[in-house]
Amino acid sequence: MKPIHCKQTLVALSAARPNRAGRFVAALATVLIATAQQAPSAHAQPQANPWPARPVAMMLGYPAGSGIDSVARFLAEGLREKTGQAFIVENRPGAVGNLAAQAVARAQADGYTMLFTPNSTHAANIHLFRKLGFDPVADFSPVTTLVTLGFVLVVNPTAVPVNSVAELTAWIKARPGRLAYGSGNATGRVAAEMYRTLTGADAINVPYKGVPPAITDLLGGQIQYLFADATLAIPQARAGKIRALAVTNAKRISAAPDLPTMAEAGVAGYELDGWFAAFLPAHAPRDVVLKLSDLCNAVMTTERARTFLRNIGADPFPGSPESLARHVASETEKWGRIVKAAGIEPE
């Protein structure tokens, strides 16, 4: 027995004698035929591929060669290996990370533009700038924390004849108003102001778009000292290019166990650290946020990643969208107190 085809039967019905019942059947046939023509085949391919179906832009507010840049590229390569799609680091230095954050805040919330940033854009800068150009909370979907790190007080060993924080403090005090320090990011600026406030060692701030150009000027004698993120300072100190005097952390770091903390070096009450995290634009799809969070944590908690971070003075700091949101809230309050105590006025 031959199978009866629904579409053929409906066509035949629509051609039947046009009485009232026939007219109804004809109308119904027309609707059903149109629906059948529009319905996808059971074997049809999905209309869209799962995220990521194309390269993802990873915006970074600091220059190539900076400490966070090396971590961003490590993360990008790990994400490429796990997804098969390129994660392209785009350096947009300027305004202590604000330019990159502005770009991501205004980007389409489709998961193809992400922000990899330190605590400057989402904790410190709101206290350092009168206008950010973005809202750190309303304009972003938190993804996860990834890295925690300290900062290192460094000097040019050939131009600044000191070997300890106490010696540097005395050297600065003996030259009031004549010396300068560099600040390549928000944490470095606040670290230096904390040092000035707690010791009375006063110097002029020279801002930079990142730590690498600040170190260049340190070596050239344009500035005398600098608080640099450990991810860049530790390798440079090991190479003998700069002299590291102390770390800002509460405890010594495994990458440089011989370096004292600022508190151990005689600056009582000194403690400061930083962190890196990932964000997407506000209202990004929840499934994409969760998938990116899982992927980032998977990349940065491997033994390979731990070794990489340890060698540059950092540690993994895994999290989730919820834990990052809470961390931003608590860190914003903490940095407000630190900036106020340091006497820094918003620019």
N, C-alpha and C positions, 0 to 999 in steps of 0.2 A: 504494500500500500504506500502510495506516494505521500510524503509529508505535506501538510497544508501550511503555506506561508502566510503569516498574518498580514504582511503588507499587501500581497496580491489579493487576499480575501477582502481587505478594506477597500481597495481600488474597485473591485467588482461591486461591492455594496454601494459605493458612491455613484456608480453608473446605473443603479437600479431605477425602477419607475419612480418619479418624483412625487409620491403622495406625501401626506404629513409625516408618516413614519419614515418614509424614504428620505425626506429632507433632513430629518433629525439624524438618521444613520449617516447620511452624506456629510453633514456638518461634523459629526463625531469622527468619521473616517478622516476628514481633512485634518482635524486636530491631532489625531493619533499618528497619522503619517508624518506630520511635521515634527512631532515629538520623537518619533522613531528615527527620523533623519538627523536630529540634533543630538540624540543620546550617544555617548561615547561607547565604543566597543569594549567588551570585557577585557580585551587584551591591549587596549590603548595605553600608551606611555603617559606617565604623569606630566602635568603641564609645567612644573618647575622642579629643578633639582634641589636636594637638601643643601642647606648652608654648610660650608661655603661652596658656591658653584663657580666662583671667579676670584681673582686676587683681592686681598683685603689691604687697605691702606692703614698702616700703623703710624699715627702722628706722634711726633716727639718734639718737645719744645726746647731742645738743646742741640748743640752742634755735633757733627760727626767727630768721633775721637774722644768724646766725653765719657765719663764712667757709666752713665745711664745708657748712652748709645751702645756701648759694648754689651750690656745686659739686654737691651732691646733686640739687638741682632741675634744674640743667642736664642732668645725667646722666639723670634721670627723664624729662625731656621728649624727649631723644634716643632713649631706649629705647621710649617710646610711639610715636614716629614710625616706628621700625623694625619694631615688632611689631603695632601697632594696638591694644595693650592698655595700660591705665593703670598706671603705676608710682607709687604713692602714698607720698610722704614722710611718715613718722610721727615727729614729734619727741618723744623721751622723755629729756629732759635729767636728769642727776643722776649722782653718784658717778663723775665723769670718764668717762662713756660706759658704765659698767658696767650700768646699768639696761637700756639698749637691747640690750646684748650678752646679758644674762640672758634677755630676752624671746625673742630669736632662738634661743638655745641650747635653749630649751624648746619651740619651735614645731615643728609637723609638718614633716618633711623632704620636702616635696612640690614645692619650688621656688617657693612663693607667699609666702614670708617671707624677706627678705634683710637683711643688715646692711651698711650703708655706714659705715665707721668710720676714724678716724685710728689711728696707731700706739699710742695710749694703751691700748686694750683688748687688743691682741695683741703688746705688747712692753714697755711701761712699767708698766702697772698691777699686774702680778704682783709687781713690786718695791716698789710704793707702798701696797698693801693687803694686810692679813693674810688676808682672805677676799674673793674676787671674786664668788662665786655662780655661777661657770662655769669650765670648763677651756678656755683659749684654743686648745688643739690638739684635744683629744678631742671637744669639743662642736661643732666647726665643719668644714664643707667649704670649703677655700680656693677662691676663684674667680679673682681677679686683683688685682694692684696697679693703680692708676689715676693717681695724682697724687703728685708730690713737691713740697715747699715748705719755706721757711724761716720763721723767726720774727723779729719786729722789736721792738727795745727802744724804747718810746714813753713820752712824758711829756705832761702838760698844759702847753702853752706859756705860759699866763697865770699858773699857780700854781707852776711849777718853773722857776726862772730859769737854765736851762742850755742849751747848744747842742751839747754833745759828751758822749761817754761819760766821758771824763776829768773833765769838769766835774760830771757827775752823781755820779761816784764820790766826788769831794772834798766835794760838797754833802751826800751821805748820811753820810760819815764825820764831818762836823762836827756831826751831829745823831744821835748813837747812841741807838738804842732809841725814837726819836720818829717814825720814818717807816714807811710800809707800802707793800707792792706787792701787786698782784692776780694771781691765777692762775685762768684760765678753763678750763684743761685740763691734762693731765699734762705735756705738753711745755713749756707756759708755766711751770709750777711748777719743773720741773727746770732750765729755762733760767735762771730767776732764782736758783736755788740754786747753779748753776755760777758765775754772775756773783758772788755773795756769796763763794763759796769762793776764787775766783781773785783777787778784789780786796780782800776784807775789808770790803766795803760792806754792813753788816748792817742788815736791816730786817725788819718783821713780815709774815708771809704772811697774806693775806686771800683765802680760796678762794671761787670763784663757780661757778655751773652752766654758764657759758659766757663767751666773751670780750665779747659785747655788754653785759651788765650790768656787767662790770668796767670797760669804757670809760666807761659812764655815771657810775660812781663816780669814775673818774679825772678826768673833766671837772667833777665836783662837788666835788673836793678831798678825798674820803674816802681815796683812795690816791694815792701820788706817782708811781709808775711801773708798768710792765706789759710783759711779753713777750707780744705778741699775734701770732697767726698772720698771715702776710703777706696772705692772702686778704682779711682785714678791715682790717688796719693800713694797707696801702698806699692804698686808696681814701680812708680817713679822713684820712690825712696829706695827700693831694693836695687834699682839701677844706679843709685848714687847721684842722681840728678838733683834731688832735693833732700833736705834733712827733716825727718818727722820728729816732733817733740812730744806729742801726746794725742790721745784719742778722746773724743767727746762723750763716748758711751759711759754708762754706769759701770761696766765691767770691761776688762781688757778683751781684745778681739783675738780670735784664734789665728788670724792671718798675720798678726804681729804681736805675739805674746810678751815681747820685751818692752813694748811701748806702754808707758803708764797712762792711766786716765787723767783727765784734767784735774779731777779732785785729788788723785794721788800725787799729782805734780804740784799741789799747793793751792789750787783754786777751789776753795771749799764751796760746796753747793752746786758745782757745775755738773750738768748732765743733759745731754741732747743727742737724739738720734733721728734718723729719717727712714722713709719707706717708699717703695715703688708700687704702683697699682695700675689696673686696667679699667677703663670705662668705655661705654658706648654712648651715643646720643640718647637723650630722653625718649622714652616710649619705644625703645628697641624691642623686637619680638622676644617674649619671655624664653621661648625654647632656644633662641640664638644666644641670649645672655647666659643661660645655664650651660649650654654646650661649650661656649668660649671659656667660661669659668673652669669647667672640668678640664678642658684641653690645656689651658695655661698652667693650672696646678699640676697636671700630669707631666708637663715639660720641666717645670722648675723644682720638682721634688725628687727627681732621679738622682742617683749617686753621681752621675756625670755633672749634673747641675750643681749639686752640693760642693763638689770639688772645684768647679769653675768659680762659684761665688766665694768659697773659702779663700781661694787664691787672691781675690781682689777685695777682701775685707768685708764680705757681706754674707747673709744667711737667707735661706728660704723663709718666706712668710706666707704660707698658704691660707686661703680663706674662702669666702663665698660672697654672693651679692649682698646678703643680709649682714654678714660680719663687716664688710667694707663700709656699708652705709653707717653702721654703728661707729666704726673706727673714724670715719670722716667727722661725725658729730663730736666725738670726744676729743679728737686731735685739733679740731677747729677751736674748741674752748681752751685747750692746753696752749696752743700757739698764741692765742690772744693774751693769755697771762704772760707768756715769755716775751712777746713783743712789747707789751706794756712795761714790764720790768726792765727791759733793755732800753727803754726810753726812745724807741723808734717811732717817728711820726709817719703816717701814710703819705705816699707821694701822689 
